[in-house]
Amino acid sequence: MRRGASGGLAGAGRRSGSALLAVLWAVIALTAVGFALSTAVRNEIDRASLSVDSTKAYFLAHGAIEAAMQRIVRPTDPDKPDEGFAVGQRFMRFQFASGSADVEIVGESGKLDINQASPEALARLLASSGMDSGRALALAAAIADFRARLKQGEARLYVPPEGEQINLSPGSSFDRQPTSIQETEELLAIPGITPDLLYGSFREAQRPAPGGRRGKVQPRLLRTGGLMRNLTTRGSTVVNANYASPEMLMAAGLTPDLVRAVEDVRAVRPLTPDDPGMENLGGSGAGIRLGLGGGSQRYTLTATARLAAAGAQEARAVRSVAAVVELGASNGPDPIRIVRWYDRPF
């Protein structure tokens, strides 16, 4: 009887131990599920918060574009010179209750007219953008040939699909094939002109690691400007040095040191004839004439907004948008209007 009782107690103890282990494993499994669920919920909350902040920063940048447009057409107040606009001005800064925004201004007068530029000027511009000289010469010749064929009616930009016919209404702007390049995007019809070349791309560069550690470098992606940044169909024979890109300035014959000096001045104010290197801009003989005068009827405004974060050094969200704006009649109901909008500037 005692042996049976002790055996029964031992069996009951083993069953109790097994049940306890099962309960422990169940608690561990439920805890793991709880942690995973809480992590997923936290990630979703962070993602939703980031989406909300990104949307707020987007509309903050949108508001900066609208504010910059008003400054451009509004007469300058002598009592508030910082809130006006001067031809050649490159930057504006706006401070809002929810954050800040910087607006970069690039006039069409700072670009090379694709319909008037010589093949030499085009080749120099392509080469200064990082293209090897052989390919730059070939593409410049292809652009010049494309322009010539357009002028002679041998090249067609609007070709209906085979077997189809387009019936245009009288007076339509598409009645005739254009004899010149109307939009910079039409360069994509030329073999060798890729979207990356037209709109810009990224290239990998190396920079020293923080702290000055020897032999340590970190990869970094740098944005390279495309032809859209340097070419226009609404330019003139003189490129405004205030709005010209660094690649354009180097293609016109300015040295890298002088380009850096020009960049430093333009970040603060428009260039003047008294600034270094400005006394003989049009005499480089590079096929690109630089000058300081001449406003633009069109400007590209790129706004970068930073949403403020309470008690933090970094912004909660950063968004950039861009718009091409065109000036109208100064006394008309619409003195300035947006003709093209980019949610993601190139």
Secondary structure, 3 states (H helix, E strand, C coil): CHHHHHHHHHHHHHHHHHHHHHHHHHHHHHHHHHHHHHHHHHHHHHHHHHHHHHHHHHHHHHHHHHHHHHHHHCCCCCCCHHHCCCCCCCEEEEEECCEEEEEEEEEHHHCEECCCCCHHHHHHHHHHCCCCHHHHHHHHHHHHHHHHHHHCCCCCCCCCCCCCCCCCCCCCCCCCCCCCCCCHHHHHHCCCCCHHHHHCEEEEEEEECCCCCCCCEEEEEEEECCHHHCEECCCCCEEECCCCCHHHHHHCCCCHHHHHHHHHHHCCCCCCCCCCCCCCHHHCCCCCEEECCCCCCEEEEEEEEEECCCCCCCCCEEEEEEEEEEECCCCCCCCEEEEEEECCCC
